[in-house]
Amino acid sequence: TRCRTQIAFGKPLVLQTLAVLQARGTAGVLAIVDADFEHIIPTHEGTPNNLLHTDHHDAECMMFSSAALDTVLG
């Protein structure tokens, strides 16, 4: 099994790509996007099961709140 990471450069493009891959029946796809304000003001109804939002506003905030940052800086 092969795993590949692809940067999509923006949530709209991630959502478009995810829709195309789902329409093609591509299995094993997982998309991760910044939460932005999604936890406060949901903007997408019917979010696909394979679309994950970060725990915080953006990935950088998530990294700063993680103990892993201490390990990397150490």
All heavy atoms as a GROMACS GRO file, in nm:
protein
  556
    1THR      N    1   0.085  -0.118   0.000
    1THR     CA    2   0.000   0.000   0.000
    1THR      C    3   0.089   0.124   0.000
    1THR      O    4   0.187   0.130   0.072
    1THR     CB    5  -0.091   0.002   0.124
    1THR    OG1    6  -0.163  -0.120   0.128
    1THR    CG2    7  -0.185   0.118   0.119
    2ARG      N    8   0.051   0.220  -0.076
    2ARG     CA    9   0.129   0.342  -0.090
    2ARG      C   10   0.051   0.460  -0.036
    2ARG      O   11  -0.069   0.472  -0.057
    2ARG     CB   12   0.155   0.363  -0.238
    2ARG     CG   13   0.278   0.440  -0.265
    2ARG     CD   14   0.309   0.440  -0.412
    2ARG     NE   15   0.370   0.568  -0.435
    2ARG     CZ   16   0.348   0.646  -0.538
    2ARG    NH1   17   0.268   0.608  -0.631
    2ARG    NH2   18   0.407   0.760  -0.547
    3CYS      N   19   0.121   0.549   0.032
    3CYS     CA   20   0.058   0.669   0.086
    3CYS      C   21   0.125   0.791   0.023
    3CYS      O   22   0.246   0.795   0.008
    3CYS     CB   23   0.077   0.672   0.238
    3CYS     SG   24   0.001   0.815   0.316
    4ARG      N   25   0.044   0.887  -0.012
    4ARG     CA   26   0.098   1.008  -0.077
    4ARG      C   27   0.033   1.130  -0.014
    4ARG      O   28  -0.086   1.133   0.013
    4ARG     CB   29   0.064   1.002  -0.226
    4ARG     CG   30   0.112   1.121  -0.302
    4ARG     CD   31   0.082   1.104  -0.447
    4ARG     NE   32   0.080   1.235  -0.510
    4ARG     CZ   33   0.036   1.257  -0.630
    4ARG    NH1   34  -0.010   1.160  -0.702
    4ARG    NH2   35   0.037   1.378  -0.679
    5THR      N   36   0.112   1.233   0.008
    5THR     CA   37   0.063   1.360   0.061
    5THR      C   38   0.066   1.463  -0.050
    5THR      O   39   0.164   1.474  -0.124
    5THR     CB   40   0.153   1.408   0.177
    5THR    OG1   41   0.156   1.309   0.278
    5THR    CG2   42   0.102   1.538   0.235
    6GLN      N   43  -0.043   1.539  -0.062
    6GLN     CA   44  -0.051   1.642  -0.164
    6GLN      C   45  -0.103   1.770  -0.101
    6GLN      O   46  -0.207   1.771  -0.038
    6GLN     CB   47  -0.146   1.597  -0.277
    6GLN     CG   48  -0.162   1.697  -0.386
    6GLN     CD   49  -0.035   1.717  -0.466
    6GLN    OE1   50   0.031   1.622  -0.502
    6GLN    NE2   51   0.002   1.841  -0.489
    7ILE      N   52  -0.031   1.879  -0.118
    7ILE     CA   53  -0.076   2.010  -0.072
    7ILE      C   54  -0.172   2.066  -0.177
    7ILE      O   55  -0.140   2.067  -0.296
    7ILE     CB   56   0.044   2.106  -0.052
    7ILE    CG1   57   0.151   2.045   0.038
    7ILE    CG2   58  -0.005   2.241   0.001
    7ILE    CD1   59   0.105   2.014   0.178
    8ALA      N   60  -0.287   2.116  -0.133
    8ALA     CA   61  -0.388   2.160  -0.229
    8ALA      C   62  -0.399   2.312  -0.238
    8ALA      O   63  -0.467   2.363  -0.325
    8ALA     CB   64  -0.524   2.103  -0.192
    9PHE      N   65  -0.333   2.386  -0.148
    9PHE     CA   66  -0.331   2.532  -0.155
    9PHE      C   67  -0.470   2.595  -0.144
    9PHE      O   68  -0.511   2.671  -0.230
    9PHE     CB   69  -0.259   2.581  -0.280
    9PHE     CG   70  -0.118   2.532  -0.288
    9PHE    CD1   71  -0.084   2.427  -0.370
    9PHE    CD2   72  -0.019   2.589  -0.209
    9PHE    CE1   73   0.046   2.380  -0.376
    9PHE    CE2   74   0.111   2.543  -0.215
    9PHE     CZ   75   0.144   2.438  -0.298
   10GLY      N   76  -0.540   2.560  -0.037
   10GLY     CA   77  -0.667   2.626  -0.010
   10GLY      C   78  -0.783   2.529   0.007
   10GLY      O   79  -0.793   2.429  -0.063
   11LYS      N   80  -0.871   2.563   0.101
   11LYS     CA   81  -0.986   2.478   0.131
   11LYS      C   82  -1.078   2.458   0.011
   11LYS      O   83  -1.124   2.346  -0.013
   11LYS     CB   84  -1.063   2.535   0.250
   11LYS     CG   85  -1.168   2.440   0.303
   11LYS     CD   86  -1.248   2.498   0.418
   11LYS     CE   87  -1.166   2.519   0.540
   11LYS     NZ   88  -1.243   2.565   0.657
   12PRO      N   89  -1.107   2.563  -0.069
   12PRO     CA   90  -1.196   2.540  -0.185
   12PRO      C   91  -1.142   2.434  -0.281
   12PRO      O   92  -1.217   2.349  -0.329
   12PRO     CB   93  -1.204   2.677  -0.252
   12PRO     CG   94  -1.177   2.775  -0.142
   12PRO     CD   95  -1.075   2.706  -0.053
   13LEU      N   96  -1.012   2.438  -0.306
   13LEU     CA   97  -0.952   2.339  -0.396
   13LEU      C   98  -0.954   2.199  -0.334
   13LEU      O   99  -0.975   2.100  -0.403
   13LEU     CB  100  -0.810   2.380  -0.434
   13LEU     CG  101  -0.744   2.300  -0.545
   13LEU    CD1  102  -0.832   2.294  -0.669
   13LEU    CD2  103  -0.609   2.359  -0.580
   14VAL      N  104  -0.934   2.192  -0.202
   14VAL     CA  105  -0.942   2.062  -0.133
   14VAL      C  106  -1.081   2.004  -0.151
   14VAL      O  107  -1.098   1.886  -0.184
   14VAL     CB  108  -0.910   2.077   0.017
   14VAL    CG1  109  -0.943   1.949   0.093
   14VAL    CG2  110  -0.765   2.114   0.039
   15LEU      N  111  -1.184   2.085  -0.129
   15LEU     CA  112  -1.322   2.037  -0.140
   15LEU      C  113  -1.356   1.995  -0.283
   15LEU      O  114  -1.422   1.893  -0.305
   15LEU     CB  115  -1.419   2.145  -0.092
   15LEU     CG  116  -1.407   2.180   0.057
   15LEU    CD1  117  -1.495   2.301   0.091
   15LEU    CD2  118  -1.443   2.061   0.144
   16GLN      N  119  -1.308   2.071  -0.382
   16GLN     CA  120  -1.332   2.035  -0.522
   16GLN      C  121  -1.264   1.903  -0.557
   16GLN      O  122  -1.322   1.816  -0.621
   16GLN     CB  123  -1.280   2.144  -0.615
   16GLN     CG  124  -1.359   2.272  -0.612
   16GLN     CD  125  -1.293   2.382  -0.692
   16GLN    OE1  126  -1.187   2.364  -0.753
   16GLN    NE2  127  -1.352   2.500  -0.692
   17THR      N  128  -1.139   1.890  -0.514
   17THR     CA  129  -1.062   1.769  -0.542
   17THR      C  130  -1.126   1.648  -0.476
   17THR      O  131  -1.138   1.540  -0.537
   17THR     CB  132  -0.917   1.786  -0.495
   17THR    OG1  133  -0.860   1.900  -0.560
   17THR    CG2  134  -0.835   1.662  -0.526
   18LEU      N  135  -1.168   1.664  -0.352
   18LEU     CA  136  -1.233   1.556  -0.279
   18LEU      C  137  -1.361   1.511  -0.351
   18LEU      O  138  -1.387   1.392  -0.367
   18LEU     CB  139  -1.263   1.600  -0.136
   18LEU     CG  140  -1.305   1.494  -0.037
   18LEU    CD1  141  -1.202   1.382  -0.028
   18LEU    CD2  142  -1.326   1.557   0.100
   19ALA      N  143  -1.439   1.607  -0.400
   19ALA     CA  144  -1.561   1.574  -0.473
   19ALA      C  145  -1.531   1.497  -0.602
   19ALA      O  146  -1.600   1.399  -0.633
   19ALA     CB  147  -1.639   1.702  -0.505
   20VAL      N  148  -1.428   1.538  -0.674
   20VAL     CA  149  -1.391   1.469  -0.799
   20VAL      C  150  -1.346   1.326  -0.768
   20VAL      O  151  -1.388   1.231  -0.834
   20VAL     CB  152  -1.279   1.546  -0.873
   20VAL    CG1  153  -1.219   1.462  -0.984
   20VAL    CG2  154  -1.333   1.677  -0.927
   21LEU      N  155  -1.261   1.311  -0.666
   21LEU     CA  156  -1.211   1.178  -0.632
   21LEU      C  157  -1.324   1.086  -0.584
   21LEU      O  158  -1.326   0.968  -0.616
   21LEU     CB  159  -1.101   1.188  -0.527
   21LEU     CG  160  -0.971   1.253  -0.576
   21LEU    CD1  161  -0.875   1.276  -0.459
   21LEU    CD2  162  -0.906   1.168  -0.684
   22GLN      N  163  -1.418   1.142  -0.509
   22GLN     CA  164  -1.532   1.062  -0.464
   22GLN      C  165  -1.620   1.022  -0.582
   22GLN      O  166  -1.667   0.909  -0.589
   22GLN     CB  167  -1.615   1.139  -0.361
   22GLN     CG  168  -1.546   1.146  -0.226
   22GLN     CD  169  -1.626   1.226  -0.125
   22GLN    OE1  170  -1.683   1.330  -0.156
   22GLN    NE2  171  -1.630   1.177  -0.003
   23ALA      N  172  -1.640   1.113  -0.678
   23ALA     CA  173  -1.720   1.082  -0.796
   23ALA      C  174  -1.655   0.972  -0.879
   23ALA      O  175  -1.724   0.890  -0.941
   23ALA     CB  176  -1.740   1.208  -0.881
   24ARG      N  177  -1.522   0.967  -0.879
   24ARG     CA  178  -1.449   0.863  -0.951
   24ARG      C  179  -1.446   0.731  -0.875
   24ARG      O  180  -1.400   0.630  -0.927
   24ARG     CB  181  -1.304   0.907  -0.976
   24ARG     CG  182  -1.289   1.017  -1.074
   24ARG     CD  183  -1.144   1.048  -1.095
   24ARG     NE  184  -1.125   1.159  -1.187
   24ARG     CZ  185  -1.010   1.217  -1.211
   24ARG    NH1  186  -0.901   1.175  -1.149
   24ARG    NH2  187  -1.002   1.317  -1.295
   25GLY      N  188  -1.486   0.735  -0.749
   25GLY     CA  189  -1.483   0.614  -0.667
   25GLY      C  190  -1.346   0.580  -0.613
   25GLY      O  191  -1.317   0.466  -0.580
   26THR      N  192  -1.260   0.681  -0.604
   26THR     CA  193  -1.125   0.661  -0.552
   26THR      C  194  -1.131   0.630  -0.403
   26THR      O  195  -1.187   0.707  -0.326
   26THR     CB  196  -1.038   0.785  -0.576
   26THR    OG1  197  -1.042   0.818  -0.715
   26THR    CG2  198  -0.894   0.762  -0.534
   27ALA      N  199  -1.076   0.518  -0.364
   27ALA     CA  200  -1.079   0.476  -0.224
   27ALA      C  201  -0.953   0.523  -0.151
   27ALA      O  202  -0.850   0.550  -0.213
   27ALA     CB  203  -1.088   0.325  -0.215
   28GLY      N  204  -0.964   0.536  -0.019
   28GLY     CA  205  -0.848   0.566   0.064
   28GLY      C  206  -0.805   0.711   0.065
   28GLY      O  207  -0.689   0.741   0.094
   29VAL      N  208  -0.894   0.804   0.036
   29VAL     CA  209  -0.860   0.946   0.032
   29VAL      C  210  -0.901   1.011   0.164
   29VAL      O  211  -1.011   0.991   0.214
   29VAL     CB  212  -0.932   1.017  -0.085
   29VAL    CG1  213  -0.904   1.166  -0.082
   29VAL    CG2  214  -0.890   0.956  -0.217
   30LEU      N  215  -0.809   1.088   0.221
   30LEU     CA  216  -0.834   1.163   0.344
   30LEU      C  217  -0.789   1.306   0.320
   30LEU      O  218  -0.677   1.330   0.276
   30LEU     CB  219  -0.757   1.103   0.461
   30LEU     CG  220  -0.764   1.179   0.593
   30LEU    CD1  221  -0.907   1.173   0.648
   30LEU    CD2  222  -0.666   1.121   0.692
   31ALA      N  223  -0.876   1.402   0.348
   31ALA     CA  224  -0.842   1.543   0.333
   31ALA      C  225  -0.843   1.609   0.470
   31ALA      O  226  -0.930   1.582   0.553
   31ALA     CB  227  -0.942   1.612   0.241
   32ILE      N  228  -0.745   1.695   0.494
   32ILE     CA  229  -0.735   1.769   0.620
   32ILE      C  230  -0.728   1.917   0.587
   32ILE      O  231  -0.646   1.960   0.505
   32ILE     CB  232  -0.609   1.727   0.699
   32ILE    CG1  233  -0.610   1.577   0.726
   32ILE    CG2  234  -0.601   1.805   0.830
   32ILE    CD1  235  -0.482   1.523   0.786
   33VAL      N  236  -0.817   1.995   0.649
   33VAL     CA  237  -0.821   2.139   0.625
   33VAL      C  238  -0.820   2.212   0.759
   33VAL      O  239  -0.857   2.157   0.862
   33VAL     CB  240  -0.947   2.180   0.543
   33VAL    CG1  241  -0.943   2.121   0.404
   33VAL    CG2  242  -1.075   2.140   0.614
   34ASP      N  243  -0.778   2.338   0.755
   34ASP     CA  244  -0.784   2.422   0.875
   34ASP      C  245  -0.930   2.439   0.917
   34ASP      O  246  -1.019   2.451   0.832
   34ASP     CB  247  -0.725   2.559   0.849
   34ASP     CG  248  -0.573   2.557   0.833
   34ASP    OD1  249  -0.511   2.459   0.877
   34ASP    OD2  250  -0.519   2.654   0.778
   35ALA      N  251  -0.954   2.444   1.046
   35ALA     CA  252  -1.090   2.462   1.096
   35ALA      C  253  -1.142   2.601   1.065
   35ALA      O  254  -1.262   2.620   1.048
   35ALA     CB  255  -1.094   2.438   1.247
   36ASP      N  256  -1.052   2.701   1.055
   36ASP     CA  257  -1.092   2.840   1.040
   36ASP      C  258  -1.199   2.868   1.147
   36ASP      O  259  -1.172   2.854   1.264
   36ASP     CB  260  -1.140   2.869   0.898
   36ASP     CG  261  -1.030   2.853   0.795
   36ASP    OD1  262  -0.913   2.878   0.831
   36ASP    OD2  263  -1.058   2.815   0.682
   37PHE      N  264  -1.317   2.906   1.107
   37PHE     CA  265  -1.424   2.932   1.204
   37PHE      C  266  -1.535   2.826   1.196
   37PHE      O  267  -1.645   2.848   1.241
   37PHE     CB  268  -1.481   3.072   1.184
   37PHE     CG  269  -1.379   3.178   1.211
   37PHE    CD1  270  -1.314   3.243   1.108
   37PHE    CD2  271  -1.346   3.211   1.342
   37PHE    CE1  272  -1.219   3.340   1.134
   37PHE    CE2  273  -1.251   3.309   1.369
   37PHE     CZ  274  -1.187   3.373   1.265
   38GLU      N  275  -1.502   2.713   1.137
   38GLU     CA  276  -1.601   2.606   1.114
   38GLU      C  277  -1.667   2.558   1.243
   38GLU      O  278  -1.784   2.522   1.243
   38GLU     CB  279  -1.533   2.488   1.044
   38GLU     CG  280  -1.626   2.388   0.985
   38GLU     CD  281  -1.693   2.435   0.856
   38GLU    OE1  282  -1.636   2.521   0.785
   38GLU    OE2  283  -1.802   2.386   0.827
   39HIS      N  284  -1.593   2.559   1.355
   39HIS     CA  285  -1.650   2.514   1.481
   39HIS      C  286  -1.751   2.614   1.537
   39HIS      O  287  -1.838   2.578   1.614
   39HIS     CB  288  -1.539   2.490   1.585
   39HIS     CG  289  -1.439   2.388   1.543
   39HIS    ND1  290  -1.473   2.258   1.513
   39HIS    CD2  291  -1.306   2.394   1.525
   39HIS    CE1  292  -1.366   2.190   1.480
   39HIS    NE2  293  -1.262   2.271   1.485
   40ILE      N  294  -1.738   2.740   1.496
   40ILE     CA  295  -1.827   2.845   1.545
   40ILE      C  296  -1.940   2.871   1.445
   40ILE      O  297  -2.057   2.880   1.481
   40ILE     CB  298  -1.748   2.975   1.570
   40ILE    CG1  299  -1.640   2.951   1.675
   40ILE    CG2  300  -1.841   3.088   1.613
   40ILE    CD1  301  -1.540   3.063   1.687
   41ILE      N  302  -1.901   2.886   1.318
   41ILE     CA  303  -1.997   2.916   1.212
   41ILE      C  304  -1.981   2.810   1.102
   41ILE      O  305  -1.898   2.826   1.012
   41ILE     CB  306  -1.974   3.055   1.151
   41ILE    CG1  307  -1.972   3.162   1.260
   41ILE    CG2  308  -2.078   3.087   1.045
   41ILE    CD1  309  -1.921   3.296   1.213
   42PRO      N  310  -2.055   2.699   1.110
   42PRO     CA  311  -2.042   2.595   1.006
   42PRO      C  312  -2.075   2.651   0.868
   42PRO      O  313  -2.175   2.720   0.850
   42PRO     CB  314  -2.144   2.490   1.048
   42PRO     CG  315  -2.170   2.516   1.193
   42PRO     CD  316  -2.152   2.664   1.212
   43THR      N  317  -1.987   2.624   0.772
   43THR     CA  318  -2.009   2.675   0.637
   43THR      C  319  -2.040   2.566   0.537
   43THR      O  320  -2.080   2.594   0.425
   43THR     CB  321  -1.885   2.753   0.588
   43THR    OG1  322  -1.772   2.668   0.595
   43THR    CG2  323  -1.862   2.877   0.672
   44HIS      N  324  -2.018   2.442   0.574
   44HIS     CA  325  -2.042   2.331   0.481
   44HIS      C  326  -2.137   2.229   0.545
   44HIS      O  327  -2.105   2.173   0.648
   44HIS     CB  328  -1.911   2.261   0.443
   44HIS     CG  329  -1.815   2.351   0.374
   44HIS    ND1  330  -1.716   2.418   0.440
   44HIS    CD2  331  -1.807   2.390   0.246
   44HIS    CE1  332  -1.648   2.492   0.355
   44HIS    NE2  333  -1.702   2.477   0.237
   45GLU      N  334  -2.251   2.210   0.481
   45GLU     CA  335  -2.342   2.108   0.530
   45GLU      C  336  -2.308   1.977   0.460
   45GLU      O  337  -2.262   1.975   0.347
   45GLU     CB  338  -2.486   2.149   0.499
   45GLU     CG  339  -2.528   2.270   0.581
   45GLU     CD  340  -2.678   2.292   0.573
   45GLU    OE1  341  -2.750   2.196   0.548
   45GLU    OE2  342  -2.718   2.406   0.594
   46GLY      N  343  -2.330   1.869   0.530
   46GLY     CA  344  -2.302   1.739   0.471
   46GLY      C  345  -2.154   1.715   0.451
   46GLY      O  346  -2.114   1.666   0.348
   47THR      N  347  -2.073   1.751   0.550
   47THR     CA  348  -1.928   1.732   0.539
   47THR      C  349  -1.897   1.584   0.519
   47THR      O  350  -1.945   1.499   0.595
   47THR     CB  351  -1.858   1.783   0.667
   47THR    OG1  352  -1.888   1.921   0.682
   47THR    CG2  353  -1.708   1.766   0.658
   48PRO      N  354  -1.818   1.550   0.419
   48PRO     CA  355  -1.783   1.410   0.395
   48PRO      C  356  -1.708   1.349   0.514
   48PRO      O  357  -1.638   1.420   0.587
   48PRO     CB  358  -1.690   1.416   0.272
   48PRO     CG  359  -1.707   1.552   0.215
   48PRO     CD  360  -1.755   1.640   0.324
   49ASN      N  361  -1.724   1.219   0.533
   49ASN     CA  362  -1.657   1.150   0.643
   49ASN      C  363  -1.505   1.152   0.631
   49ASN      O  364  -1.435   1.138   0.730
   49ASN     CB  365  -1.704   1.004   0.652
   49ASN     CG  366  -1.848   0.994   0.696
   49ASN    OD1  367  -1.900   1.084   0.762
   49ASN    ND2  368  -1.912   0.885   0.661
   50ASN      N  369  -1.454   1.168   0.511
   50ASN     CA  370  -1.309   1.167   0.491
   50ASN      C  371  -1.249   1.308   0.484
   50ASN      O  372  -1.140   1.328   0.434
   50ASN     CB  373  -1.270   1.085   0.369
   50ASN     CG  374  -1.338   1.132   0.242
   50ASN    OD1  375  -1.435   1.206   0.245
   50ASN    ND2  376  -1.286   1.087   0.130
   51LEU      N  377  -1.323   1.407   0.536
   51LEU     CA  378  -1.273   1.544   0.547
   51LEU      C  379  -1.258   1.577   0.695
   51LEU      O  380  -1.356   1.576   0.770
   51LEU     CB  381  -1.368   1.645   0.482
   51LEU     CG  382  -1.330   1.792   0.497
   51LEU    CD1  383  -1.199   1.822   0.422
   51LEU    CD2  384  -1.441   1.883   0.447
   52LEU      N  385  -1.135   1.602   0.737
   52LEU     CA  386  -1.108   1.634   0.876
   52LEU      C  387  -1.070   1.780   0.890
   52LEU      O  388  -1.000   1.836   0.806
   52LEU     CB  389  -0.992   1.548   0.929
   52LEU     CG  390  -1.010   1.397   0.921
   52LEU    CD1  391  -0.886   1.328   0.973
   52LEU    CD2  392  -1.132   1.354   0.999
   53HIS      N  393  -1.116   1.842   0.999
   53HIS     CA  394  -1.078   1.979   1.032
   53HIS      C  395  -0.976   1.974   1.146
   53HIS      O  396  -0.987   1.890   1.235
   53HIS     CB  397  -1.200   2.060   1.078
   53HIS     CG  398  -1.297   2.088   0.968
   53HIS    ND1  399  -1.401   2.004   0.938
   53HIS    CD2  400  -1.304   2.190   0.881
   53HIS    CE1  401  -1.469   2.055   0.837
   53HIS    NE2  402  -1.412   2.168   0.801
   54THR      N  403  -0.881   2.066   1.144
   54THR     CA  404  -0.786   2.074   1.254
   54THR      C  405  -0.862   2.112   1.382
   54THR      O  406  -0.973   2.162   1.376
   54THR     CB  407  -0.677   2.180   1.226
   54THR    OG1  408  -0.740   2.305   1.200
   54THR    CG2  409  -0.588   2.139   1.109
   55ASP      N  410  -0.801   2.086   1.496
   55ASP     CA  411  -0.865   2.116   1.625
   55ASP      C  412  -0.877   2.266   1.651
   55ASP      O  413  -0.964   2.310   1.724
   55ASP     CB  414  -0.786   2.054   1.741
   55ASP     CG  415  -0.791   1.904   1.740
   55ASP    OD1  416  -0.885   1.848   1.680
   55ASP    OD2  417  -0.702   1.841   1.799
   56HIS      N  418  -0.788   2.342   1.591
   56HIS     CA  419  -0.783   2.486   1.616
   56HIS      C  420  -0.806   2.562   1.485
   56HIS      O  421  -0.825   2.502   1.380
   56HIS     CB  422  -0.648   2.525   1.677
   56HIS     CG  423  -0.622   2.459   1.808
   56HIS    ND1  424  -0.681   2.499   1.924
   56HIS    CD2  425  -0.547   2.352   1.841
   56HIS    CE1  426  -0.642   2.422   2.023
   56HIS    NE2  427  -0.560   2.332   1.975
   57HIS      N  428  -0.799   2.694   1.494
   57HIS     CA  429  -0.823   2.782   1.379
   57HIS      C  430  -0.737   2.742   1.258
   57HIS      O  431  -0.785   2.737   1.146
   57HIS     CB  432  -0.795   2.927   1.419
   57HIS     CG  433  -0.812   3.025   1.308
   57HIS    ND1  434  -0.936   3.057   1.257
   57HIS    CD2  435  -0.722   3.096   1.238
   57HIS    CE1  436  -0.920   3.145   1.160
   57HIS    NE2  437  -0.793   3.171   1.146
   58ASP      N  438  -0.611   2.713   1.282
   58ASP     CA  439  -0.525   2.668   1.174
   58ASP      C  440  -0.420   2.571   1.228
   58ASP      O  441  -0.405   2.554   1.348
   58ASP     CB  442  -0.461   2.784   1.098
   58ASP     CG  443  -0.386   2.880   1.186
   58ASP    OD1  444  -0.336   2.839   1.292
   58ASP    OD2  445  -0.375   2.998   1.149
   59ALA      N  446  -0.350   2.506   1.138
   59ALA     CA  447  -0.253   2.404   1.176
   59ALA      C  448  -0.142   2.459   1.264
   59ALA      O  449  -0.093   2.391   1.354
   59ALA     CB  450  -0.194   2.338   1.051
   60GLU      N  451  -0.104   2.585   1.241
   60GLU     CA  452   0.003   2.644   1.321
   60GLU      C  453  -0.039   2.654   1.468
   60GLU      O  454   0.040   2.625   1.557
   60GLU     CB  455   0.041   2.782   1.267
   60GLU     CG  456   0.112   2.779   1.133
   60GLU     CD  457   0.016   2.768   1.014
   60GLU    OE1  458  -0.107   2.763   1.034
   60GLU    OE2  459   0.067   2.763   0.901
   61CYS      N  460  -0.162   2.694   1.494
   61CYS     CA  461  -0.212   2.701   1.632
   61CYS      C  462  -0.212   2.562   1.695
   61CYS      O  463  -0.180   2.546   1.813
   61CYS     CB  464  -0.352   2.759   1.637
   61CYS     SG  465  -0.360   2.935   1.602
   62MET      N  466  -0.247   2.462   1.617
   62MET     CA  467  -0.249   2.326   1.668
   62MET      C  468  -0.107   2.282   1.705
   62MET      O  469  -0.086   2.219   1.809
   62MET     CB  470  -0.308   2.232   1.563
   62MET     CG  471  -0.356   2.102   1.618
   62MET     SD  472  -0.461   2.012   1.503
   62MET     CE  473  -0.340   1.936   1.399
   63MET      N  474  -0.010   2.318   1.622
   63MET     CA  475   0.129   2.281   1.652
   63MET      C  476   0.180   2.351   1.778
   63MET      O  477   0.248   2.291   1.859
   63MET     CB  478   0.218   2.313   1.533
   63MET     CG  479   0.201   2.217   1.418
   63MET     SD  480   0.318   2.248   1.285
   63MET     CE  481   0.226   2.366   1.187
   64PHE      N  482   0.146   2.478   1.792
   64PHE     CA  483   0.192   2.554   1.910
   64PHE      C  484   0.131   2.500   2.039
   64PHE      O  485   0.191   2.509   2.146
   64PHE     CB  486   0.162   2.703   1.897
   64PHE     CG  487   0.251   2.772   1.798
   64PHE    CD1  488   0.199   2.855   1.702
   64PHE    CD2  489   0.389   2.755   1.803
   64PHE    CE1  490   0.281   2.919   1.611
   64PHE    CE2  491   0.472   2.819   1.712
   64PHE     CZ  492   0.419   2.901   1.616
   65SER      N  493   0.013   2.445   2.033
   65SER     CA  494  -0.053   2.393   2.154
   65SER      C  495  -0.014   2.250   2.183
   65SER      O  496  -0.055   2.193   2.284
   65SER     CB  497  -0.203   2.406   2.143
   65SER     OG  498  -0.252   2.318   2.044
   66SER      N  499   0.066   2.190   2.099
   66SER     CA  500   0.106   2.051   2.112
   66SER      C  501   0.239   2.036   2.186
   66SER      O  502   0.328   2.118   2.171
   66SER     CB  503   0.118   1.987   1.974
   66SER     OG  504   0.181   1.863   1.981
   67ALA      N  505   0.252   1.929   2.262
   67ALA     CA  506   0.379   1.900   2.330
   67ALA      C  507   0.486   1.861   2.228
   67ALA      O  508   0.605   1.868   2.257
   67ALA     CB  509   0.359   1.789   2.431
   68ALA      N  510   0.445   1.823   2.108
   68ALA     CA  511   0.540   1.785   2.005
   68ALA      C  512   0.632   1.900   1.968
   68ALA      O  513   0.748   1.881   1.932
   68ALA     CB  514   0.468   1.734   1.882
   69LEU      N  515   0.582   2.023   1.976
   69LEU     CA  516   0.664   2.141   1.945
   69LEU      C  517   0.785   2.148   2.038
   69LEU      O  518   0.896   2.176   1.992
   69LEU     CB  519   0.582   2.269   1.952
   69LEU     CG  520   0.659   2.398   1.923
   69LEU    CD1  521   0.709   2.397   1.778
   69LEU    CD2  522   0.573   2.520   1.949
   70ASP      N  523   0.766   2.119   2.166
   70ASP     CA  524   0.878   2.120   2.260
   70ASP      C  525   0.984   2.019   2.218
   70ASP      O  526   1.104   2.046   2.229
   70ASP     CB  527   0.828   2.088   2.401
   70ASP     CG  528   0.738   2.198   2.456
   70ASP    OD1  529   0.753   2.314   2.412
   70ASP    OD2  530   0.653   2.167   2.540
   71THR      N  531   0.939   1.905   2.172
   71THR     CA  532   1.034   1.800   2.129
   71THR      C  533   1.114   1.846   2.008
   71THR      O  534   1.236   1.829   2.003
   71THR     CB  535   0.956   1.671   2.095
   71THR    OG1  536   0.882   1.630   2.210
   71THR    CG2  537   1.052   1.560   2.054
   72VAL      N  538   1.046   1.907   1.912
   72VAL     CA  539   1.115   1.954   1.792
   72VAL      C  540   1.214   2.065   1.825
   72VAL      O  541   1.328   2.065   1.778
   72VAL     CB  542   1.012   2.004   1.686
   72VAL    CG1  543   1.080   2.074   1.571
   72VAL    CG2  544   0.928   1.889   1.636
   73LEU      N  545   1.173   2.159   1.909
   73LEU     CA  546   1.262   2.270   1.945
   73LEU      C  547   1.377   2.223   2.034
   73LEU      O  548   1.484   2.283   2.031
   73LEU     CB  549   1.181   2.381   2.014
   73LEU     CG  550   1.077   2.451   1.928
   73LEU    CD1  551   0.999   2.553   2.010
   73LEU    CD2  552   1.140   2.517   1.807
   74GLY      N  553   1.352   2.118   2.112
   74GLY     CA  554   1.457   2.065   2.201
   74GLY      C  555   1.563   1.996   2.123
   74GLY      O  556   1.681   1.998   2.143
   0.00000   0.00000   0.00000
